[in-house]
Each structure stands twice: as C-alpha cells, then as structure tokens.
Amino acid sequence: MSEAVQTLEGWYALHDFRLIDWNAWHAATPQERKHAMDELNTFLSQWQQFENDKLGSTAVYSIVGQKADFVFMQMRETLEELNELENTFNKSSFAAFTIPVYSYVSIVELSSYLAKPGVDPSEDPEIQARLKPILPKSKHICFYPMNKRRDGNDNWYMLPAEDRKTMMRSHGMIGRTYAGKVKQIITGSVGLDDWEWGVTLFSDDPLHFKKLVYEMRFDEVSARFGEFGDFYVGNLLTPDKFVKLIQI
C-alpha cells in the first residue's frame, strides 16, 4: 500500500450556486421585492460581521454564463455552522426567488507535500492564516472541482510518496509564478462531495485564470493525473452591485 499524504485542515467551505427566478421576481409586488432585498442586505451584513470577528468568511460573486447567476462562498469553523447558515438563508423570502443549481462542500486543506521541515503548524501564523483564510475581495473568481486520476499506469494513489512529493513541488512552482496575481484556495472534499478537491481562484484580471490553468496543464501532475469538473467564473458582487443586479 502506498503511503497516504498527511494533511492539515482548517475551516469548512460551502460553495452555494443559485439562479434567480426572474419570472417570480417580476411577478412579485414592489413591497415583496423590497422585503426580500432588505432580508438579503441583513444577511450580507451579518456575514460581514462574522468575517470581522474572524469566525468565518464570505465571498459573493455573480456568475457569467447560464450555469448560475451568483455564488455565496461561505467558510465556517464547523459543518454544523455551515448547515445552519444554509438553512437559515433557505427560509428567507429572498431565497424563495432563487433556484439552487449546484453546491460544493469541502474543507480548507494543506498537504504535507510542501510542508516546512521542523515547523509546528499550530505555532506558525502563516499556516494558520492559510487554514482559516479571509476570502479575497478580488474583482473575479474561478471555481472548479478536480480529481487525481486512478486509471491503469496513471494511478496517482499507487505512486510512491516520494514521486508524488517531487511532482507536487514542481506543480507548486508554477503557482508561485502567479503570486500577487492569483490567490488560490484549495479545499479537500474526499468523503465530503463528489470530487476530491475544490479549487477557488481569485484575481483582479480574469485572464490570469486562463493562463495559470493552461500552463499547469503541461505539468505532469495535471497532464497525467488531473481530471476536472465544470468551471464557474464570475465578478465581485458588493452589496450595492447585488441590489443593482436584482433591480427591475
């Protein structure tokens, strides 16, 4: 049996993708729409306070294309907190005007492939900040799930640990060339959702998403072992922009 890599875990994450039911929104009275918008603003304010108190973090983005209209990316300390947050929102009048189209449950993960030797993770502020990140408010977001292939000779999980470590270090070097341009948050989802990892990228220039993912495709880790799900790309939704989005 190949040696399993050790991981560090942080906050749980929920990507909640929704469409707006425009027919129902148009059919609602101005009073009903105002009540729903007020509720939405209350949620956004509450989530911001959680972030200010460093009890979690929230990112809100519109989604370009027909897969969804917007996404709430939520991070909390426990799975119970995420579930409560989700259920509370679902009971709101604003949620009644939305259609859930996709969700992803995972947890922030750092693997020991890139670990610093001799460093106690619990005492390292940089590691703790990566395990419990305040989500960037960059102009754009890109999310996609992925697996490591398990197919014949291209079975990631049958490789010796040292080979996997070497390849992941090479893979990580590509990401480092985009430092300051792209913020990447890796969340593990083995046993939590249909894929093994979720990758969330933040940048002020969406072209960096294309260039980074394309360049990584030539690295052996992706070329031989990467399998990817749907990509979701969007633009930052501040509270004011969200109001503008749903105004009719």
C-alpha positions in Angstrom: 0.0 0.0 0.0 1.3 3.4 -0.9 1.9 5.9 1.9 -1.0 8.3 2.3 -0.1 12.0 2.5 -0.8 13.8 5.8 -3.0 16.9 5.6 -3.9 19.9 7.8 -7.5 21.0 7.8 -9.0 24.4 8.6 -12.4 26.0 8.0 -15.2 24.1 6.3 -16.4 25.6 3.0 -19.7 25.7 1.1 -20.0 27.0 -2.5 -23.7 27.8 -3.0 -24.6 28.5 -6.6 -28.0 29.8 -7.5 -30.1 31.1 -10.3 -32.6 34.0 -9.8 -36.2 33.0 -10.6 -36.7 36.1 -12.8 -40.4 35.1 -13.6 -41.2 35.0 -9.9 -39.2 38.2 -9.2 -41.1 40.1 -11.9 -44.4 38.8 -10.7 -43.7 39.9 -7.1 -45.1 43.2 -5.8 -42.7 46.1 -5.2 -43.3 45.6 -1.4 -42.4 41.9 -1.7 -39.3 42.7 -3.6 -38.3 45.4 -1.1 -38.8 43.0 1.8 -36.7 40.3 0.1 -33.9 42.8 -0.7 -33.9 44.1 2.9 -33.5 40.5 4.1 -30.6 39.9 1.6 -28.8 43.0 2.9 -29.3 41.8 6.5 -27.7 38.5 5.7 -24.8 40.2 3.9 -24.3 42.5 6.9 -24.4 39.5 9.4 -21.9 37.5 7.3 -19.6 40.6 7.1 -19.7 40.8 10.9 -18.7 37.1 11.2 -15.8 37.9 9.0 -14.8 41.0 11.0 -14.8 38.8 14.1 -12.7 36.2 12.3 -15.3 33.5 12.9 -15.6 32.7 9.2 -15.5 34.4 5.8 -17.8 35.1 2.9 -17.3 35.9 -0.8 -20.2 36.9 -3.1 -19.8 36.9 -6.9 -22.1 37.0 -9.9 -21.5 34.1 -12.3 -21.1 34.6 -16.1 -22.9 32.2 -18.3 -26.0 30.0 -17.8 -24.7 27.7 -15.0 -25.8 30.2 -12.2 -26.5 33.8 -11.5 -24.4 34.1 -8.4 -22.5 32.2 -5.7 -22.1 32.5 -2.0 -18.8 31.1 -0.9 -19.0 30.5 2.9 -16.4 29.4 5.4 -17.1 28.5 9.0 -15.4 26.6 11.8 -17.8 23.6 11.8 -20.0 21.7 9.4 -22.9 22.4 11.7 -22.4 26.2 11.4 -22.4 25.9 7.6 -25.6 23.8 7.7 -27.3 26.3 10.0 -26.3 29.2 7.8 -27.6 27.5 4.7 -30.9 26.5 6.3 -31.5 30.0 7.7 -30.9 31.6 4.3 -33.2 29.0 2.6 -36.1 30.1 4.9 -35.8 33.7 3.8 -38.1 35.4 1.4 -35.2 36.3 -0.9 -34.2 32.6 -1.1 -37.7 31.9 -2.4 -36.8 33.8 -5.5 -33.7 31.7 -6.2 -33.1 28.2 -7.6 -30.2 26.2 -6.2 -28.3 24.8 -9.1 -25.0 23.5 -7.6 -23.3 23.3 -4.3 -19.9 22.1 -3.1 -18.9 21.0 0.4 -15.3 20.8 1.4 -12.7 21.9 3.9 -9.5 24.0 3.6 -6.6 21.7 3.2 -2.8 21.9 3.2 -0.9 18.8 2.3 2.5 17.8 3.7 3.9 17.7 0.2 5.0 21.3 0.6 5.4 21.3 4.4 8.3 23.2 6.0 10.6 20.8 7.9 10.7 21.3 11.7 7.8 23.8 11.8 4.9 23.2 14.2 1.8 24.1 12.1 -0.2 25.2 15.2 2.5 27.8 16.1 3.0 29.1 12.6 0.8 32.2 11.9 1.3 31.9 8.2 -0.1 28.4 8.1 -3.0 29.3 10.4 -3.9 32.2 8.1 -4.0 29.8 5.2 -6.1 27.3 7.1 -8.6 29.9 8.2 -8.4 32.5 5.3 -10.3 35.7 5.0 -11.5 35.3 1.4 -10.1 37.9 -1.0 -12.5 40.5 -2.5 -10.8 40.5 -5.8 -12.7 41.5 -8.9 -13.1 37.9 -10.2 -13.5 34.4 -9.1 -12.9 31.0 -10.7 -14.0 27.7 -9.1 -13.7 24.1 -10.3 -13.6 20.7 -8.7 -10.9 18.1 -9.6 -9.7 14.6 -9.0 -6.4 12.8 -9.3 -6.7 10.1 -11.9 -6.9 6.4 -10.9 -6.5 4.6 -14.3 -4.1 1.9 -15.1 -0.5 3.2 -15.1 -1.8 6.7 -14.4 -3.0 5.9 -10.9 -1.9 8.7 -8.6 -2.6 6.7 -5.5 -0.3 3.9 -6.5 2.8 6.1 -6.9 5.5 6.1 -4.2 5.1 9.0 -1.8 8.5 10.5 -2.8 7.5 10.6 -6.5 4.2 12.3 -5.6 6.1 14.9 -3.5 8.6 15.6 -6.3 5.8 16.2 -8.8 3.7 18.4 -6.4 6.7 20.6 -5.7 7.1 21.1 -9.5 3.4 21.8 -9.8 3.6 24.3 -6.9 6.4 26.2 -8.6 4.1 27.1 -11.4 1.6 28.6 -9.0 4.3 30.6 -7.3 5.0 32.5 -10.6 1.4 33.9 -10.2 2.0 35.2 -6.7 0.4 38.6 -6.3 -1.7 38.0 -9.4 -3.8 35.0 -8.3 -4.9 33.9 -4.8 -5.6 30.2 -4.7 -7.5 28.3 -2.0 -7.5 24.5 -2.1 -10.3 22.7 -0.3 -10.3 18.9 0.2 -13.6 17.1 -0.4 -12.7 13.4 -0.2 -15.6 11.9 1.6 -17.5 15.2 1.6 -18.5 15.7 -2.0 -18.4 14.1 -5.4 -14.9 15.3 -6.3 -11.6 15.1 -4.3 -10.7 18.8 -4.3 -12.2 22.1 -5.0 -10.0 24.9 -6.4 -11.0 28.5 -5.9 -9.0 31.2 -7.6 -9.3 35.0 -7.1 -7.8 37.7 -9.3 -8.3 41.2 -10.5 -7.6 40.0 -14.0 -9.6 37.0 -15.3 -7.1 36.4 -18.0 -4.7 35.1 -15.3 -7.2 32.2 -14.7 -6.8 31.1 -18.3 -3.0 31.4 -18.3 -2.5 29.7 -15.0 -4.7 26.7 -15.7 -3.3 26.4 -19.2 0.3 26.5 -18.0 -0.4 23.9 -15.3 -1.9 21.5 -17.9 1.6 21.0 -19.2 2.9 19.9 -15.8 2.9 16.2 -15.3 0.6 16.3 -12.3 -2.2 17.8 -14.4 -1.2 16.2 -17.8 -1.2 12.7 -16.5 -3.3 12.7 -13.4 -5.7 15.7 -13.5 -9.4 15.3 -14.0 -11.5 18.5 -13.9 -15.2 19.3 -13.4 -17.2 22.3 -14.5 -15.6 25.8 -14.3 -17.6 28.7 -12.7 -16.3 32.2 -13.4 -17.7 35.5 -12.2 -17.4 39.0 -10.9 -17.4 40.5 -7.4 -20.8 41.4 -6.1 -20.7 44.1 -3.4 -24.0 44.8 -1.6 -24.6 47.8 -3.9 -23.9 45.7 -7.0 -26.2 42.9 -5.8 -29.0 45.4 -5.4 -28.3 46.7 -8.9 -28.3 43.1 -10.2 -31.8 42.4 -9.0 -33.4 45.8 -9.5 -36.1 45.8 -12.2 
